[in-house]
């Protein structure tokens, strides 16, 4: 049953994932706040939620099928994608004062993300000694650690630090990073290794490269709109 459900979910996950990779770029070149920017942004937002939910269900299927590494990666990528995807949209609905609902949901996401990051680091170190797959687990686990700092910020300080436009841009970019990272780690790896004969030991490059490029782009965009 789990195997059949896994295959069905893939038929949903893959086309929506491919569409999300394309839709991510469409709002970038459009004026911020324009009707087309908002429309394409919403298309990306909804497609990515389909990807996130199916990835989480695929993670559960892999766990049942004893594919523990795939389950761990898919589950972690689901979490690390869901949070920025959520706040990139929800932050735009907040006025001068955040709603209690937003602040509570934000804290829940941050707590889950922080715990997941610690779990990834521990798994990468204890099971793989930070070698091979363990390097990836340690690297991606470290990305979640700042959520621990954000988790304990008081509401007033968080509101001051997390401004609407900057968080919208940051959240969208991070969710895109996660989408491209997932592609490189799963579907893209088959292309690189099978068709292009990319050596397995160099797979760390396409897995980490989206994160590095995304961080640089996020930094550039936040500086560009720092007065917003």
BELJO-V427680 format. One record per helix or strand of 3 or more residues. SS is the DSSP state (~ for helix, > for strand). FROM is the first residue (numbers start at 1). LEN is the number of residues. Records with the same first field share a line. If there is no record, write none. Layout:
SS: FROM-LEN + FROM-LEN
//
This chain:
~: 2-25 + 35-30 + 68-26 + 100-27 + 133-11 + 146-6 + 155-7 + 164-22 + 187-9 + 200-25
//
